[in-house]
Amino acid sequence: LIVLAACESGRGHVLRGDEIMGLSRALLYAGTTSVLATLWPVHEIPTRLLVEHFFHQIRQHSERNGDLDPALGLARSQCWLRELTCAEIYETMTTWGAEAGTSIWQELCALWQMTHPDEIPKDADRLFAHPFFWSPYILIGDRRRG
């Protein structure tokens, strides 16, 4: 399993025939079983939240069942990200060592306004509920093997 959390890492170039060439396909051809990638530019905060939760889900599933299930981990992580409130995100960001207070809140407000122009988020608002934030992440390859 390889995670490419950079912007548009799951996109490729269409060539003659039916193949899409890109980094994800090259990694699969080189032997990795699955690649977590993105379809459009992503912001670092929802990406970090999703990837950390994704690895936590993979670890939990592996400890319980003795195998990896990246597809299940991604689905659960996307649902989790979608449901996070501004207050929960703020609390998590302070544990990252991010500057406390105003700068974190300003960053969250800027993200909120990407999908809610001219509004200020409240603590209970689900900042990443819009598909723009949780749906660019895709798993390519064999879902049954990590």
ABEGO torsion letter per residue (X at the ends): XBBBABBGAABBBBBBEABBBBAAAAAAAAGBABBBBBABBBBAAAAAAAAAAAAAAAAAAAAAAGBBBAAAAAAAAAAAAAABBAAAAAAAAAAAGBBBEAAAAAAAAAAAAAABBGBBBBAABBAAABAAAAAABBBBEBAABX
